[in-house]
């Protein structure tokens, strides 16, 4: 991660998964702008993935994963959730 980037904790919802983790976003760049400018995949670190259909199943954890941008339905900073 560059010195100019900061980790932002996010929750990403796809049709099948809920993903909690960190996205590296340059300081001063809004999450919306980052998503609009990103390529086909979004990098997520320290990720925890839950499958919507497997309630109660332990989440999968990964140090790094790529999420296909076209599969993302909702992405929100975790600190924005009330």
Backbone as CSV, one residue per row, in Angstrom:
resi,resn,N_x,N_y,N_z,CA_x,CA_y,CA_z,C_x,C_y,C_z
1,UNK,0.852,-1.177,0.000,0.000,0.000,0.000,0.888,1.226,0.000
2,UNK,0.578,2.185,-0.798,1.327,3.422,-0.908,1.142,4.268,0.344
3,UNK,2.115,5.177,0.600,1.995,6.095,1.736,0.799,7.023,1.581
4,UNK,0.340,7.238,0.347,-0.770,8.143,0.088,-2.127,7.464,0.248
5,UNK,-2.139,6.155,0.442,-3.397,5.414,0.545,-3.695,5.096,2.000
6,UNK,-4.969,4.984,2.294,-5.381,4.593,3.643,-6.371,3.442,3.534
7,UNK,-6.406,2.625,4.559,-7.338,1.504,4.580,-8.697,2.004,5.062
8,UNK,-9.726,1.651,4.325,-11.092,1.975,4.727,-11.845,0.666,4.921
9,UNK,-12.422,0.484,6.103,-13.185,-0.737,6.372,-14.545,-0.609,5.702
10,UNK,-14.889,-1.628,4.927,-16.134,-1.601,4.160,-16.895,-2.911,4.332
11,UNK,-18.176,-2.843,4.003,-19.001,-4.035,3.871,-19.519,-4.027,2.445
12,UNK,-19.314,-5.140,1.763,-19.730,-5.290,0.366,-20.790,-6.388,0.315
13,UNK,-21.891,-6.084,-0.345,-22.941,-7.070,-0.542,-23.019,-7.429,-2.014
14,UNK,-23.014,-8.730,-2.279,-23.275,-9.235,-3.622,-24.553,-10.066,-3.530
15,UNK,-24.959,-10.645,-4.621,-26.170,-11.466,-4.603,-26.021,-12.641,-3.634
16,UNK,-24.820,-13.197,-3.521,-24.611,-14.394,-2.717,-23.824,-14.170,-1.423
17,UNK,-23.073,-13.069,-1.326,-22.130,-12.913,-0.226,-22.215,-11.562,0.461
18,UNK,-21.804,-11.568,1.729,-21.522,-10.352,2.483,-20.037,-10.400,2.793
19,UNK,-19.317,-9.360,2.399,-17.866,-9.334,2.550,-17.488,-8.138,3.404
20,UNK,-16.776,-8.394,4.496,-16.252,-7.324,5.340,-14.743,-7.333,5.186
21,UNK,-14.175,-6.160,5.011,-12.734,-6.083,4.875,-12.288,-4.660,4.632
22,UNK,-11.071,-4.516,4.160,-10.472,-3.197,3.947,-10.150,-2.974,2.486
23,UNK,-10.438,-1.764,2.037,-10.043,-1.329,0.699,-9.022,-0.213,0.873
24,UNK,-7.973,-0.224,0.067,-6.968,0.839,0.100,-7.395,1.943,-0.862
25,UNK,-7.689,3.094,-0.291,-8.190,4.224,-1.073,-7.289,5.421,-0.795
26,UNK,-6.907,6.129,-1.842,-6.058,7.303,-1.664,-6.751,8.343,-0.811
27,UNK,-5.974,9.016,0.027,-6.512,10.045,0.907,-7.218,11.116,0.079
28,UNK,-8.371,11.530,0.560,-9.134,12.578,-0.110,-10.033,12.075,-1.223
29,UNK,-9.970,10.776,-1.550,-10.813,10.208,-2.607,-12.033,9.579,-1.953
30,UNK,-13.203,9.926,-2.449,-14.439,9.357,-1.925,-14.596,7.921,-2.414
31,UNK,-15.251,7.097,-1.602,-15.486,5.708,-1.967,-16.241,5.622,-3.296
32,UNK,-17.211,6.490,-3.495,-17.980,6.510,-4.748,-17.066,6.751,-5.940
33,UNK,-16.167,7.714,-5.825,-15.247,8.009,-6.921,-14.295,6.838,-7.169
34,UNK,-13.833,6.211,-6.093,-12.956,5.049,-6.230,-13.660,3.945,-7.007
35,UNK,-14.900,3.659,-6.637,-15.657,2.602,-7.308,-15.899,2.940,-8.777
36,UNK,-16.227,4.184,-9.060,-16.482,4.592,-10.448,-15.236,4.490,-11.317
37,UNK,-14.081,4.722,-10.744,-12.836,4.731,-11.510,-12.117,3.386,-11.526
38,UNK,-12.553,2.447,-10.705,-11.841,1.177,-10.604,-12.060,0.311,-11.837
39,UNK,-11.192,-0.650,-11.977,-11.252,-1.585,-13.104,-12.252,-2.700,-12.796
40,UNK,-12.084,-3.862,-13.363,-13.063,-4.952,-13.258,-13.113,-5.596,-11.874
41,UNK,-12.017,-5.523,-11.093,-11.978,-6.158,-9.783,-11.584,-5.155,-8.706
42,UNK,-12.134,-5.357,-7.517,-11.838,-4.530,-6.350,-11.025,-5.390,-5.383
43,UNK,-9.906,-4.873,-4.912,-9.066,-5.595,-3.950,-9.574,-5.355,-2.534
44,UNK,-9.692,-6.441,-1.780,-10.121,-6.368,-0.382,-9.116,-7.160,0.448
45,UNK,-8.634,-6.562,1.551,-7.695,-7.257,2.427,-8.365,-7.550,3.764
46,UNK,-7.789,-8.492,4.488,-8.330,-8.928,5.786,-9.826,-9.181,5.675
47,UNK,-10.191,-9.965,4.682,-11.593,-10.172,4.325,-12.241,-11.299,5.120
48,UNK,-13.517,-11.101,5.400,-14.365,-12.116,6.007,-15.594,-12.237,5.120
49,UNK,-15.861,-13.442,4.628,-16.925,-13.661,3.647,-17.978,-14.592,4.227
50,UNK,-19.232,-14.126,4.203,-20.368,-14.950,4.634,-21.265,-15.190,3.426
51,UNK,-21.714,-16.432,3.273,-22.645,-16.792,2.201,-24.057,-16.589,2.727
52,UNK,-24.895,-15.857,1.985,-26.259,-15.568,2.429,-27.074,-16.828,2.695
53,UNK,-26.854,-17.890,1.942,-27.664,-19.098,2.045,-27.222,-20.032,3.175
54,UNK,-26.073,-19.777,3.766,-25.536,-20.676,4.796,-25.511,-19.978,6.146
55,UNK,-26.678,-19.600,6.631,-26.778,-18.935,7.931,-26.195,-19.827,9.013
56,UNK,-25.395,-19.237,9.868,-24.789,-19.988,10.958,-23.466,-20.634,10.605
57,UNK,-23.147,-20.735,9.334,-21.864,-21.307,8.927,-20.751,-20.308,9.239
58,UNK,-19.593,-20.788,9.662,-18.503,-19.850,9.944,-18.060,-19.140,8.666
59,UNK,-17.702,-17.876,8.795,-17.259,-17.146,7.604,-15.905,-17.644,7.110
60,UNK,-15.704,-17.506,5.811,-14.396,-17.772,5.229,-13.547,-16.527,5.461
61,UNK,-12.296,-16.715,5.794,-11.402,-15.578,6.004,-10.256,-15.663,5.012
62,UNK,-9.840,-14.505,4.498,-8.737,-14.445,3.534,-7.950,-13.163,3.753
63,UNK,-6.641,-13.259,3.651,-5.799,-12.068,3.785,-6.012,-11.122,2.604
64,UNK,-6.356,-11.699,1.438,-6.555,-10.890,0.231,-7.546,-11.595,-0.679
65,UNK,-8.418,-10.820,-1.290,-9.264,-11.350,-2.348,-9.643,-10.239,-3.305
66,UNK,-9.998,-10.644,-4.506,-10.513,-9.717,-5.508,-12.001,-9.973,-5.662
67,UNK,-12.775,-8.902,-5.693,-14.220,-9.000,-5.873,-14.552,-8.390,-7.227
68,UNK,-15.281,-9.140,-8.034,-15.648,-8.649,-9.357,-16.618,-7.477,-9.201
69,UNK,-16.238,-6.344,-9.731,-17.013,-5.112,-9.576,-18.451,-5.275,-10.057
70,UNK,-18.665,-6.000,-11.147,-20.015,-6.178,-11.684,-20.924,-6.982,-10.758
71,UNK,-20.357,-7.718,-9.809,-21.157,-8.497,-8.866,-21.570,-7.706,-7.633
72,UNK,-20.969,-6.547,-7.423,-21.249,-5.755,-6.229,-22.605,-5.059,-6.379
73,UNK,-23.464,-5.296,-5.379,-24.765,-4.631,-5.347,-24.738,-3.415,-4.430
74,UNK,-24.048,-3.545,-3.287,-23.934,-2.453,-2.313,-22.527,-2.486,-1.740
75,UNK,-21.928,-1.312,-1.584,-20.680,-1.181,-0.826,-20.845,0.034,0.074
76,UNK,-20.506,-0.142,1.336,-20.708,0.927,2.312,-19.551,0.914,3.308
77,UNK,-19.064,2.100,3.696,-18.079,2.138,4.762,-18.715,1.607,6.049
78,UNK,-18.000,0.765,6.765,-18.582,0.169,7.960,-19.004,1.207,8.982
79,UNK,-18.237,2.298,9.091,-18.584,3.319,10.081,-19.810,4.158,9.701
80,UNK,-20.356,3.945,8.508,-21.559,4.675,8.079,-22.838,3.936,8.463
81,UNK,-22.706,2.698,8.920,-23.867,1.901,9.282,-24.290,2.235,10.705
82,UNK,-25.576,2.474,10.875,-26.104,2.840,12.198,-26.833,1.685,12.815
